[in-house]
């Protein structure tokens, strides 16, 4: 099984993951709107959910611990490296521009 992760940045960073039978095959399942969450027992994958009127969340997906760990590992491995603001830093090559 091949797990592929597609990250989305923005106000609420999230990712989608897809499952295919092998590398290069068409995915047979795509789960959208997942996040990596730091819980009291460590990091875990929070799948898509809906908030009910009573304030509790209803999960749309359920994953076994082993599968969740595999998706978490793939999501962390493929996560984009956050870009730091380099304007005005000494490593910024445009600092030498005289105008």
Backbone torsions as a table, in degrees:
resi	resn	phi	psi	omega
1	UNK	NA	137.9	179.6
2	UNK	-112.8	123.2	176.7
3	UNK	-102.0	126.9	177.8
4	UNK	-120.9	136.2	-177.3
5	UNK	-119.3	136.7	176.4
6	UNK	-123.4	115.1	-177.0
7	UNK	-89.0	148.9	176.6
8	UNK	-130.7	123.0	177.2
9	UNK	-90.3	173.6	178.1
10	UNK	139.3	-161.4	-179.0
11	UNK	-61.3	-39.4	178.1
12	UNK	-123.1	86.1	-178.1
13	UNK	-58.4	138.6	179.9
14	UNK	-151.0	-179.0	175.5
15	UNK	-151.2	157.7	172.4
16	UNK	-110.4	146.8	171.8
17	UNK	-128.1	148.7	179.6
18	UNK	-128.1	152.0	179.3
19	UNK	-117.8	134.1	175.9
20	UNK	-131.3	157.1	-178.2
21	UNK	-68.7	-28.9	177.9
22	UNK	-159.3	169.7	178.2
23	UNK	-56.9	129.1	177.5
24	UNK	87.0	-9.4	179.7
25	UNK	-82.1	156.4	177.0
26	UNK	-64.7	132.5	178.9
27	UNK	-63.1	139.9	176.3
28	UNK	-99.4	-8.4	178.5
29	UNK	-150.7	134.6	174.9
30	UNK	-129.9	128.3	177.2
31	UNK	-115.6	122.9	-175.5
32	UNK	-108.4	148.9	173.1
33	UNK	83.4	36.5	178.1
34	UNK	-93.2	156.8	177.6
35	UNK	-140.1	155.4	170.8
36	UNK	-93.6	124.6	-175.8
37	UNK	-121.1	139.5	173.7
38	UNK	-91.1	110.7	178.9
39	UNK	-104.1	-178.2	-179.1
40	UNK	-66.2	-22.4	179.4
41	UNK	-105.5	13.0	179.3
42	UNK	113.1	-171.3	-178.0
43	UNK	-73.7	147.8	175.2
44	UNK	-153.0	166.0	178.4
45	UNK	-90.2	124.4	173.9
46	UNK	-100.7	116.5	179.9
47	UNK	-82.5	179.4	179.1
48	UNK	-63.7	143.4	-179.3
49	UNK	-152.1	167.2	178.9
50	UNK	-127.0	136.8	177.8
51	UNK	-83.2	125.8	179.6
52	UNK	-84.8	171.9	-178.8
53	UNK	-61.2	-28.8	-178.7
54	UNK	-83.3	3.8	177.2
55	UNK	91.5	-8.2	178.9
56	UNK	-88.7	157.3	-178.6
57	UNK	-101.2	140.9	176.4
58	UNK	-107.3	115.9	-178.3
59	UNK	-77.6	138.8	178.7
60	UNK	-91.5	-17.6	179.5
61	UNK	-132.7	150.5	174.1
62	UNK	-130.5	132.6	-178.2
63	UNK	-125.7	143.5	173.9
64	UNK	-67.7	161.5	-179.9
65	UNK	-61.0	-40.8	-178.8
66	UNK	-66.3	-43.4	-180.0
67	UNK	-68.3	-41.9	178.0
68	UNK	-60.0	-39.6	178.3
69	UNK	-65.3	-37.8	178.6
70	UNK	-66.9	-42.0	178.6
71	UNK	-66.9	-42.0	178.8
72	UNK	-60.0	-44.9	179.5
73	UNK	-61.9	-44.1	179.4
74	UNK	-66.4	-39.6	179.5
75	UNK	-65.2	-40.9	179.4
76	UNK	-70.1	-36.8	-179.6
77	UNK	-66.6	-36.8	-175.9
78	UNK	-98.9	6.3	-178.5
79	UNK	-65.1	137.6	177.6
80	UNK	-67.4	145.0	178.1
81	UNK	-77.4	125.7	-179.6
82	UNK	-63.1	134.7	178.2
83	UNK	-85.9	133.7	177.3
84	UNK	-93.8	150.9	176.5
85	UNK	-69.8	116.2	-178.0
86	UNK	-102.2	-3.3	-179.8
87	UNK	-58.4	126.2	177.2
88	UNK	84.2	-2.0	178.1
89	UNK	-83.0	163.1	-179.0
90	UNK	-69.0	-21.6	-178.8
91	UNK	-86.0	-1.8	-177.8
92	UNK	-80.0	116.1	-177.3
93	UNK	-66.6	-18.4	179.5
94	UNK	-80.7	-4.0	176.9
95	UNK	-65.0	-23.2	-177.0
96	UNK	-81.9	-8.1	-177.7
97	UNK	-71.0	126.1	-173.3
98	UNK	-78.7	6.2	-179.9
99	UNK	-124.9	NA	NA
